[in-house]
Amino acid sequence: MKFDDFDKLMRVYETSHDHVVMPYMYMVARIDGRGFTKLTKEVHQFEAPFDLQFRDMMVETVKHLMDCGFNVLYGYTQSDEISLLIHRDDNTFGRKLRKFNSVLAGEASAKFTLLLGAIGTFDCRVSQIPTAHIVVDYFRWRQQDSHRNALNAHCYWMLRSEGQSATAATQKLSGMSVSDKNELLFSRGINFNDLPNWQKRGTGLYWELYDKEGYNPITEEKVMVQRRRIKVDYDLPMKDNYDVFINRFVMD
């Protein structure tokens, strides 16, 4: 069989089940670390419950994803996960889901691995969201998850630092209310509300315009030009104010 005939025959198996995102649907990609609990607590032993170096590596990974060929309006990261709001008119790869999932997971894994100096892998799934309101709800959901995880993590590692085993610390926190967890920390001299906002609310990344001095070779004059860069926001708003904040990007 000639190559062209082989190619035509074999590509059917690759593309017969391709799913394509429908026009005008918002796309949010969630990229999650694979096996990161073991990677960060046992293999590399980052500081618990939060580590600045790990945070910065996740932020650099988000920056890379926002500038690797997709029209990303907003990036968000907390713990070992990343969420990307992709412009609903983005037609990269013909909007094929398998390409979005594979490329974003591959790009995240490659960038994080280079930063870590060891293998770190991610998976990816794309949510197809029909309305701006649900997009806002999505990011509100992930921020609430960040807040819950931060409270649990601080309580858990506080108990571990006092000598309790992993099983005992987990059992003590099981079924404990939010107010009781706050009180647990407060009794040890930690006011959860005073902890850094990036730990409780996650970190946001978005494009901003800034003025930069340039040079006009025709007039031989210095001129001010606008350029675009990624802003990293470690002090995100919360609750209703976060809804308003996210709407800025959904309306683009």
N, C-alpha and C positions, 0 to 999 in steps of 0.2 A: 504494500500500500504506500502511495506517495505521502510525503510529509503533509501537504495541504489537506489531504483526505483524513490523515490521522488527526491533524489539528482540529478540523471541523468536528470530527467525531468525539474526541476526548473533551473538548471544551464544553460540550453539553453537560457532562458530569459535574463540571465546576460551577456552571451558571444556572442550571435548571431550577434551583431552589433559591435563587437570589431574591432577597427582599429589599425593596426600595422605599425610603421614607417619602410619604405623600407630600405634594406641594403644600406650602403654607403651614406645615406642622413645625412647631418648635422642637428642637433637638437638645437634649441634655445628656452628655456622656458622663457616666460615673466610672472612674478608674480606681480599682482597689488593689492594695498590696496583697500578694499571695504569700501566706505563711509568715507575715511580718511580726507576729507575736514572738515566735521563736527567733526570727532574724534579729530583732531589736533587743530582746531581753536575755537571750541565751548566747547567740553567736557573737554579737557585737557589743552587747551589754551597754546600751545607751542609758543615760540617767533616767530614772523613773520618779514621778509619773510623766514628766515632760522633759525633753532634751532640746536645747537650742540648736545644736548642730543638725539633729534630725529634722527639726522644723525647717531650717534653712535649706536642707536638701530637697524637702518636699516643695518648698516655694520655688526653688530653681527648676524643679521638674515641671511645675505648672507653667512657669515662664516659657520653658521650651515648647510645651504643648500649645501655648497660645500663639507661637510664632513658627509653627512647623507646617503651615500650608492650609489650615482651616481658619474660617472666619469666626474666631472665638470672641464673644462679647464680654464674658465674665468668667473668671476662674475662682474656685473656692476650694480650700483644703483644710481638713481637720484630721488629726490622727494620721492614719496611713491611707486616706482616701482623697480623691480629687473629683470635683464636679465641674464640668465645662458647659456653659451656655453657648451654643453655636447658633449663629444667625439663621433664621428660618429660611432665608433665600440661598443659603450656601449650597452649591451644586457640585462640590468636590466629589470625585469618583462617581458621578451620576447619582449621588445620595444612596449608594449601596451600603446596607448595614454591615455586611461582612467586611467591607473595606474600612469603614469607620472604626469598627471594633478591633480589627487586627492591627491597623496602622497606629491607632492611639495607644493600644496596649504595648505595641512594640516600641514606639517612641518613648513612652514613659519608662519602660523597663531599661532601655538602652541608656537614657539620660541618668536615671537613678543609679544604675550599675557603675557608670563612669564616676559619679560623685562619691559613691560609697567605696569604690575600689574592690567590690565583690558583687556577686550576682544578686540582684533584687528584681523580682518580676511582678507584673501587674496584670489583672484582667480588666476587661472593659465591657460595658453594656450601654446601649443608647436607649433612652426613654423618648418616645414620640408623644409630645404633649400638645393638645389641641388649642388651649387658650392661655393667654398671658397670666390670668389669675392662677391657674394651676402651676405655671412656672414659678410664680412667687411662692406658692405653697410648697413646692419642691424644696426651694432653698431655705424656707422657714423650717421645714422638716429636718434638713441636714444640720441647721444651726441648733435646733433643739436637741438633736442627737449629740452634737458636740458638747453642749452644756451638761447633759446627763452623763456622758462618758467622762467628762472632766471631774465632776463631783464624785463619781464612783471610783475613778482612778486615784484621786487624792485620798479618799477614805481607805481604799484598799492598801495603798503603799504606806500610809500612816500606820495601819495595823501591822503590816509586815515589818516596818522599822522598829516596832515594839516587841518583835520576836514571835508574832503569831505565824503559823504556817499558812501556806496558800489556801488549804482547805478550810482552816479555822476562820481566816479573814473573809473568805467568800461566804461561808455560812453565816457569819455575824451580820454581813451586809444584806443577805437575802431577806427580802420582805421589809426591809427598813424604809421608812418614809423619807422623802426629800428633806423635810424639816429635821428629822432625827440625824440624817447624815450631816447636815449643816451644823447641828449641835455637837456632833461627834468631833468635827474639825475644830469648832470654836472652843471646845473644852481642852483642846491641845494647843490653843493659841493661834489658830488659823481662821481668819475670816474669809470665807470663800468669795465674798463679793469683792475683796481687795486683791484677789489674784489677777494676773495679767489677762486682759480681755482676749488675747489670741488663744489662750488655753481654754477659755469658756465658750467663745463664740466662733472660733476658727479664724482663718485669714482669707481676705478677698484680694483678687488681682484684677485690674481693669486698665484699659487704655486711657491715656490722658494726653492732651496737647501741651507743648511747652515752647517757649520762644528760644531760638538759638541764633547766635550771630553767624551770618554767612557772608559771602563775597560775590558781587555781581561783576563778572569779567568784562561785560560790555561797557558799563558805566564806570568800572574800576572803583566801586564804592562798597563799603560795608553795609549790609542790609540785615534786617531781622526776619527770620523765616520761622515757620511753625513746623515742628517735628512731633512724632508720636512715640510714646514710650509706655512701658508697663508700670503702673503704680502698685505697690504692695501696701495693703491696708491691714494693720494689725489691731485696729481699734474700730471694728465694725459696729454699727448700731444694732439694736435688737428689737424684737417684737414688732409693733406697728411701724416703727421707724425703719426697721429692716425691710419691711414690705415696700415702703416708699423708695428706699435705696435701690432695691432690685428692679423696681419698675422703670428706673432710668435706663436700664440695659434692655429690658424686654421691648420697650417702645422703639428701639433702634430699627 
